[in-house]
Amino acid sequence: MLGDCIDHVLSEVLGIKAKEAIYGYMERNYAVAREDVPTNMSKFFALTGEAFGSGSRTIARCIVKRMWQELGWAFTDMPGLEFWDYLEIARARMAREAVGITKVSLTTDGSLSSE
């Protein structure tokens, strides 16, 4: 799913030709094939940072927003959070949903309660 989100955002934000150029550059200079980008996000962000400077953060934010949309979740931009933070939040939420826990809270006696 992350790969599809990256693909969609690059096409939407930069255009298809630029997306293809980025994937080609990644493969030639970072030895990362298109299908391996989701497992090599640090290299992907090194490339986008090199190419777009602070615009790389915009690309990352768009990828996160798309991922939330694909998951059917409402996206809330939280100041101070980076791509990796949102990715960790998504992983934790998907894990909770997989086991049927929608909310975890701390009770007054210090134990965890799940709903």
C-alpha positions in Angstrom: 0.0 0.0 0.0 2.8 2.4 0.8 4.3 1.9 -2.6 1.0 2.7 -4.3 0.7 5.9 -2.2 4.2 6.9 -3.2 3.4 6.3 -6.8 0.2 8.2 -6.7 1.7 11.2 -4.9 4.7 11.4 -7.2 2.4 11.3 -10.2 0.0 13.9 -8.7 2.6 16.3 -7.4 5.4 16.0 -9.9 3.9 14.3 -13.0 4.4 10.9 -14.5 7.6 11.8 -16.4 9.2 13.2 -13.2 8.1 10.2 -11.2 9.7 7.8 -13.8 12.9 9.9 -13.6 13.0 9.6 -9.8 12.5 5.9 -9.9 15.2 5.6 -12.6 17.6 7.8 -10.6 16.9 5.7 -7.4 17.7 2.5 -9.3 20.9 3.8 -10.9 22.3 5.8 -8.0 20.9 4.2 -4.9 20.5 0.6 -6.1 16.8 0.6 -5.1 14.3 -0.7 -7.5 10.8 0.9 -7.7 9.2 -2.0 -5.9 11.8 -1.8 -3.1 11.2 1.9 -2.3 8.8 1.3 0.6 11.5 -0.8 2.4 14.1 1.9 1.6 12.4 5.0 2.6 15.5 6.6 4.1 17.2 6.4 0.6 14.0 7.7 -1.0 14.0 10.7 1.3 17.7 11.2 0.8 17.0 11.5 -2.9 13.9 13.8 -2.6 15.8 15.9 -0.1 18.7 16.2 -2.6 16.4 17.0 -5.4 13.7 19.2 -3.7 15.3 20.4 -0.5 12.6 21.3 2.1 10.0 20.4 -0.6 10.8 16.8 0.4 8.8 17.4 3.6 5.8 18.3 1.5 6.1 15.1 -0.5 6.4 13.1 2.7 3.3 14.8 4.1 1.3 14.1 0.9 2.3 10.4 1.1 1.1 10.2 4.7 -2.2 12.0 3.8 -2.7 9.5 0.9 -2.0 6.6 3.1 -4.5 7.8 5.7 -7.1 8.2 2.9 -6.4 4.7 1.6 -6.9 3.3 5.1 -10.2 5.2 5.5 -8.9 7.4 8.3 -9.3 11.1 8.8 -5.9 12.8 8.6 -4.9 15.4 11.2 -1.8 17.4 10.6 0.1 17.4 13.9 2.9 20.0 14.2 6.3 18.5 15.0 5.5 15.1 13.6 7.6 13.8 10.7 6.9 11.0 8.2 8.4 8.4 10.5 6.1 9.4 13.4 3.0 9.1 11.2 4.2 5.7 9.9 4.6 4.5 13.4 1.2 5.8 14.4 -0.3 3.9 11.4 1.5 0.7 12.3 0.2 0.9 15.9 -3.3 1.7 14.8 -3.4 -1.1 12.3 -2.1 -3.5 14.9 -4.8 -2.4 17.4 -7.5 -2.8 14.7 -6.2 -6.2 13.8 -6.7 -7.5 17.3 -10.0 -5.6 17.8 -8.7 -2.9 20.2 -9.8 0.5 19.3 -8.6 2.5 22.3 -6.1 1.9 25.0 -6.2 3.9 28.2 -4.5 4.0 31.6 -6.9 3.4 34.5 -6.7 5.1 37.9 -4.9 2.1 39.4 -2.2 2.3 36.8 -3.3 -0.7 34.7 -4.1 -0.6 31.0 -7.6 -0.9 29.8 -8.7 -1.5 26.2 -12.0 -1.0 24.5 
